[in-house]
């Protein structure tokens, strides 16, 4: 059985999908990872090694900047993109039995290519957009309209209720009921498969000796705005100093901003941190709301302060708040005092954040293994129909 998985080179997409590639290989599949290079990104050697025997094919380029530009430009950009044809060509050449497509706006042209190739395809998500009611995407509606019009013109299904693409065969959402609750749109064939972030090698592992310097007698606040959205030194400084004002020990992932932040001496920083290990020690996580970070925080039972900065992050912030797993601040609301107040609230055991996170643990599962099982079952069913 031959399976392809199509995504982008962004860390927020490679991190959850490398375990899926490996789970498919464990299930006996021959796997090809098809990558769209986002802003010139490449698969680094460490992540490549984490993929085992999987083939890797770079199939084209996508750019992030247009998705914050004039929405009316999106439709023409998608229509003129070579990615659809490139995707169809690669799929025909690699000849998988099934392709699982990362469903997000920047991969829309690849969805059209998958549809045109004739290869059966499913959708999977690296954020909660695929089950989020459209009302929570108000800030993206003009972009969504362009994407939806483009996809439907080329035969790809589009959900008006969530403003996201759909497969007629298989739609997999790596999340749990405790997070998305009754508001999630799943009655059109979307299956919840558990949280990403389970134990396993992803190729992003780093060491951080500073973990041995954490003061065990103080609460620990971990701050990270990910690998793309961290470049806001004023905001990051305010958040870190606000958290430190509570008396907590603060550890922060700051990329290349160390020299620009002028932080208190006892704040521990690094360009990139072993996030899953840090979250196991942390009492509060201040995050931009990237979905991998949210999922890993739930697994670690660490309450969150979400400060959503762009794209899908407000969706995750909304679900975190409604689930009672944390709280949120809009960037415009961030001051040292509002951060300190939010951290104090999250540290208060009477607020039951940890109790709700603890209660959610039986649902977490292993989304990569569950995804592999469902893909294998789906391909088996499709092949059985072809033989009849």
Phi, psi and omega in degrees: 000129184245126184232138173248149173234127184247125178208192179251171180280358181298140180303323181295347177252322177295320184304311180281338187267339173300316174298328177294315177303315181292321179294322176296321178293320177299325179283001175097010182272148166273120192241137171241129174262118181257119188246131166268124181283112181272117181052040177080007181294154180229164174279116182284165187299319183295317177292323177301320179294328180290347183274358179063230184269007181297140172286148176235128178232125171271124190248355180163184184243142169230149181244140182276326188304320182301338183281000170241010181261200181296120183303327182297343180280344188293313181303306178300324178296315179297318183296325182269353184294138175282355187297323180300311180293321179297318180296313179300318180297315181294320180294320178294324181287321182275340172052054175286160173283338184200147174232132177258120187253128174293116187269105173204160187305321184290346176262011184303318180296324177293325175299317178298319177296319178298316179298318182289335185291337184086356177282131176302138184225151173237168178247143172222154184239149173248016173208184185265009183300330184289344177239005184276127175305140186303333182301331180279358179253023186310321182289349183248003189303320182293323175293314181302320181299318178297315180295313181300317179297317180297313183294314183294327176298335182254014171090004179273135181293146182224129178268113176290338182285334180239353185056052178212160181286160177222150171260146174284355187249308188208128179227116188242123179247113180284080178205182184228154179302326182297334179272311188269341173061200184283347180285343185296138179268100183232000186277010175247030172102005179278131179252133175275132189239014182096173185273145166291172175096011177294165180302144179148155182284132178240346182091005177248013185289135176225162175261154177213094181300339181299343177302332179285349181262004180291134179282111184291347183267002179238147173298149183249126175248126179254133182238127174204132173251026174078191186262354180245318191262007184288343192282061176225077190301320181295315179296314182297318178298315180298317180296314183294315181290328175295317178295319181294332181295343178281352185093359180285154167284134182242134173234133189223140171267119191234012179056229182262024185263005187309315184287348183261354194262333179049066186263161173304150187298330185271003174280128180264129182229159173204155177299321183210136187239156174285086195301317182298321179292319180294318181297330177296336181263339191281151174261335177216143176240121173260117191223157174283349177093017169302144191293323178300319179297317179298313182297317181293326178292321177297315179299324180277356181060040182252117179299149187242143160253112183261127176242088188288131187253332186190174173041242186277355187299323175299331177296310178298321179300319180296314181292321178300316180294315182291332178282347183076024179267000181167198181220176184221153171228134171289147180308324180292342181268355187282119167225169176303321183289317181294325176293314179300319179295318181294318179296317178302317178298316182292333178279348184284112182298336180291345181277351170066020178300312182295325179298318178293320177295321179296319181294336182279347189301321180299339181276343193299313177059202178229099187295329180294313180295319179294320177299314180300317179299316182290323177295313180300316178298319181295315180296319177300318178296315180298318181291325176296321178294323181293330183281343182277000000 
